[in-house]
Amino acid sequence: MLDQAATRVPVQFIGLARAFRSRVKAVDVEMDVALVPITAPLRARLKRHPNLRAEMIAGFSRSYRMTIPATYRIGSIEGARHGREFAMRETRLSASWITDDAWDADHREQGLSICRFTLAVQDGRLRQVWTPVVSISLHALARRFERGRDRSSAAVLADMERLASPADEADERVPTADGHWIGDVITAGDGGAGRTLRLRSIRTWLPSDG
């Protein structure tokens, strides 16, 4: 297994991984664009008043479910409401960049993250928070394309969705249809957000006989 892990990923599979990430990034942008018009009435209201009207909350909930792209959503949208406060939550696959304290300050690598996205109105403020729970390196994604029996985007996405389920932190392996993602749960910083997180950092993918 060590020899297999040490070999270079053939360039065609790096290309497949980059193309997959580009499609995820495009949906990230689509989501950002979609959020602007549906949150604008909430922001305008909150500038004048600390509470939203009940009909605004109901209307926003409908707009969110109809407008925000379902592509790369994992599971369903959750909604919670308490008086004039509310929150919408979902889990999504998102494009990300990976850094490491051991690397040069300007160095970073492409990757993907499974994130919990929360949009909430609390204490008269609208908050949008992305919380990464899994980091998937481009190398690991390329290995999945290289070594998996089914290289279709749907099959690869299904394997990544398995990472969103709770798993034993002590076990570095997360099973998929015909193999395992390999990666420890680590303590990591969240870029400019100033948070410290516990997340699973996926380094590679191995077939069941690997």
N, C-alpha and C positions, 0 to 999 in steps of 0.2 A: 504494500500500500504506500510506503514511503517513496519508492521509486516512481510509482505512478503519479503521486501528488507532486513530485519534483519536476516532471517533464513540462515543457512549455505547452500552452494551449494553442492548437492550430489556429491560424489567423481567421479562417472562415467562421469558427465558433465565437471568437471575439467579435467578429462582425455581426453575427446573429444577436449576441448579447447587447451590443451597442444599439442595434436597430430596435430591439425590444425596449430598451431604456428610452429611446427617442419617442416611441409611441406612448409610453407612460408619461413622459415629460409633456407631450402635446396635450394630454388629458388634464394634467396639472394646470396648464395655462388656460384650458377651456373652463376649468372649475373656477380659477381666479377671476376670469372675465365674467362668468355667470353670477358670482357672488356680489359684484358691484351694484347692479341695478336692484337686486332683491333686498340688499341690506341698506340701500340709500334712504328709504323711508324711515327705517328704524333709527339710523344715525341722525336724521333731521329731527325726528321727534325727541330723541334723547338730548339733543342740544337745548331744547326748550323745556323739557319736562323729564323728571327722573323715572317715570313709569310709562310703560306702553299700554295702549288700549287693548282690551281682550281680543277685539276683532283684528287688530294688527298682528297679534301673535298667531292667531288662527290662519290669517292670510299668508303670513310669512312661512308657516309650516307647510302649507299647500305648495307655495312657490318653490320652496327648497326641494321638496320631493319631486316636483315636476321639472325643475330646471337644472339642478346639479347632476352632472353626468354619472350614470351608474357604472360605467366602464371602470374597472380596477377598484370598485368598491368590494369589500369583503364582508359578507353578512348583510344585515339590514340596518336601516337608520333607526336610532333610538331617540325618543323625545321625552322630555320631562318638563313639567310646569308646576310652579308654586306661586300662586297669586299672580303678580305682574312680572315675575321672573320666569325664564324658561331656558332650556338648552337643547340643542340638536347635536347628536353624537353619531359618528360612524367610524369604521376602520377602512383605511384605503392603502393601496400600494402607490408609492410616490417616488419620483426621481430624487436622488440625493447625492451629496459629495461626502467622501470619507477622508478624514484626516487622522493623524497619529502624532503624539508628542515626540516619537522617535524620528519622525521625518523632518526634512527641512521645512521651515516655517511657511514657505509658499507652495509646498507640494500638497496636492490632494488628488483623490482618485474617484472616478465615477462609481456610482452604486445605486441601489434601490433601498427604500425603507418601507416597512409596514408601520403605519402611523395611526394613532387615534386622533381624529379631528373633532374638536368641540367648538361649536359656535353658541355663545351664551350671552344673555343679558342679565347682569347681576349688579346690584348697587348703582343702577342708573348708567351702566357702561356696557358697551358691546365688545365682547372679547372673542377673538379667534385664536385657538391654540392647537398647534400640531405637536403631538408627543410621540416620538419614535419608540417602538417596542422591539423591532428587529431591523438589523442592518445587513444587507446582502451585497457583498462585493461583486464588481463586474466579473472578476475572476471566477467566483462561485457560480454565477449565472452562466458564464461561458462553459464551465465544466458540466453543468446540467445539460446544455445543448449538445455537448460533445459525447457524453456518456449515457444519456438517457435513451431508452428504446423509442419513445415517442417524443419527437422534437417539435411538435406543433406548439404554437403559442398558447393554445388552450390547455394543453397538458402541462406545459411549464408553469403557467399561471396557477393551475390547480395545485401543483407541488408547492408553490410559494404560499398559497392560501393556507396550507397545512401549518405554516409557521405561526399563524395568528392564534392558534389554539394553545392554551396553557400546556407547558411541558416541564419535565423535571429539570431544574436548573443544574443538577449535578451530572446530567447526561449530556454530552456534547452532540449526540446524534438525535435528529428529528426525522422520523420515517416519512417516506413518500411512497408513491405507487410501486416503484421498483428500485428504490435506493434510499439514501439518507442525505440530508443536509448536515454539514459538520460545522459546529461553532459553539463557543462557550458563551455563557451569560456573563457580561462584564459591566463594570461601572464606567460610564462615558459622559463627557460633556456634551451639551446640546448647542454647539456653535455660539452664536451671539446671544442666545436666549439666557445664558447664565445659569442654566439648570444642570444638575447632576442626575443622570438616569441610570437605571438598570435595564440593559437590553441584550438581546442575543446577537452576537456578531458572527455572521455566517461566512466562513472562509472558503469552503469548497463543497462539492457534491460527489458522492461515491455511489456506484451501483450496489445492489444487494450483495453481490459476490466480491465487492471490493474490500 
